[in-house]
C-alpha cells in the first residue's frame, strides 16, 4: 500500500524547503517575486564587484599579496549581530561562518606562535 505524505506531515525544515525553493525560483507571488529576485541578484553582483575593487585599491601596488589589515570600526559589533541572525535563519550559512571562524582562529594562533618563537 502506498501512503500519501502531505504538507501537514512535514517537519519545520520540510515546510521551509517547500516555501523556499519556489520563492528562490520566482514561482511564488507572480512577477513581483521575479523583480525582487532580480534586484537581490543585482545587489549581490554589485557587492561582489565593489568588494573586489576595494580589495584592489587597498592592496600594495606591484606585489602579489593581501591588503594590510584595517582596524575594526564601531559598526563591527552590529555586523557580527547581523551575521548571527542570518546564521540562525539560514543554518548552512551559519555552519560555514563557524568553519571560517575556526580556520581564522587557527591561523591567528599559528601566526602568534610563529612570531613569539622568532
C-alpha positions as CSV (number, residue, x, y, z in Angstrom):
1,X,0.0,0.0,0.0
2,X,1.3,3.4,-0.9
3,X,0.8,6.2,1.7
4,X,0.4,9.8,1.0
5,X,2.5,12.4,2.7
6,X,1.1,15.9,2.8
7,X,2.3,19.3,3.8
8,X,1.0,18.9,7.3
9,X,3.2,15.8,7.8
10,X,6.4,17.7,7.1
11,X,8.7,19.0,9.9
12,X,9.6,22.6,10.2
13,X,12.6,22.3,7.8
14,X,10.5,20.4,5.2
15,X,7.9,23.2,5.3
16,X,10.7,25.9,4.9
17,X,12.0,24.0,1.9
18,X,8.5,23.7,0.4
19,X,8.3,27.5,0.5
20,X,11.9,28.4,0.0
21,X,12.6,26.6,-3.3
22,X,9.7,28.1,-5.2
23,X,10.4,31.5,-3.7
24,X,14.0,31.4,-4.9
25,X,12.9,30.2,-8.3
26,X,10.4,33.1,-8.6
27,X,7.3,30.9,-8.7
28,X,5.5,32.4,-5.7
29,X,3.7,35.8,-5.8
30,X,4.0,36.3,-9.6
31,X,6.0,39.0,-11.2
32,X,6.8,40.9,-8.0
33,X,8.7,37.8,-6.8
34,X,10.7,37.8,-10.0
35,X,11.5,41.5,-9.7
36,X,12.7,41.1,-6.1
37,X,14.8,38.1,-7.1
38,X,16.4,40.2,-9.9
39,X,17.1,43.1,-7.5
40,X,18.7,40.7,-5.0
41,X,20.8,39.1,-7.8
42,X,22.0,42.6,-9.0
43,X,22.7,43.6,-5.4
44,X,24.9,40.5,-4.9
45,X,26.8,41.2,-8.2
46,X,27.3,44.9,-7.2
47,X,28.6,43.9,-3.8
48,X,31.0,41.3,-5.3
49,X,32.4,43.8,-7.8
50,X,32.6,46.6,-5.2
51,X,34.4,44.3,-2.7
52,X,36.9,43.2,-5.4
53,X,37.6,46.9,-6.3
54,X,38.0,47.9,-2.6
55,X,40.4,45.0,-2.2
56,X,42.4,46.1,-5.2
57,X,42.5,49.7,-4.0
58,X,43.9,48.7,-0.6
59,X,46.4,46.1,-2.0
60,X,50.0,47.1,-2.2
61,X,50.7,48.0,-5.8
62,X,53.1,45.8,-7.7
63,X,53.1,43.0,-5.2
64,X,51.2,39.7,-5.1
65,X,49.9,40.0,-1.5
66,X,46.8,40.6,0.5
67,X,46.0,44.2,1.6
68,X,47.2,45.2,5.1
69,X,44.7,44.7,7.9
70,X,42.5,47.6,8.8
71,X,41.3,48.4,12.3
72,X,37.8,47.2,13.2
73,X,35.3,50.1,13.2
74,X,32.4,50.9,15.6
75,X,30.0,49.1,13.3
76,X,31.8,45.8,13.7
77,X,29.6,44.7,16.6
78,X,26.4,45.3,14.6
79,X,27.9,43.4,11.7
80,X,28.5,40.4,14.0
81,X,24.9,40.6,15.3
82,X,23.7,40.6,11.7
83,X,25.8,37.5,10.8
84,X,24.5,35.7,13.9
85,X,20.9,36.4,12.9
86,X,21.5,35.3,9.3
87,X,23.3,32.2,10.6
88,X,20.2,31.3,12.7
89,X,17.8,31.9,9.8
90,X,20.0,30.0,7.4
91,X,21.7,27.2,9.3
92,X,24.1,26.1,6.5
93,X,25.3,29.7,6.2
94,X,25.8,29.7,10.0
95,X,27.7,26.5,9.8
96,X,30.0,27.9,7.1
97,X,30.6,31.0,9.3
98,X,31.6,28.8,12.2
99,X,34.0,26.8,10.0
100,X,35.6,30.1,8.7
101,X,35.9,31.5,12.2
102,X,37.6,28.3,13.4
103,X,40.1,28.5,10.4
104,X,40.8,32.1,11.2
105,X,41.4,31.3,14.8
106,X,43.8,28.5,14.0
107,X,45.7,30.7,11.5
108,X,45.8,33.5,14.1
109,X,47.2,31.1,16.8
110,X,49.7,29.7,14.4
111,X,50.9,33.2,13.5
112,X,51.2,34.2,17.2
113,X,53.2,31.0,17.9
114,X,55.5,31.7,14.9
115,X,56.0,35.3,15.9
116,X,56.7,34.5,19.6
117,X,59.3,31.8,18.7
118,X,61.3,34.1,16.5
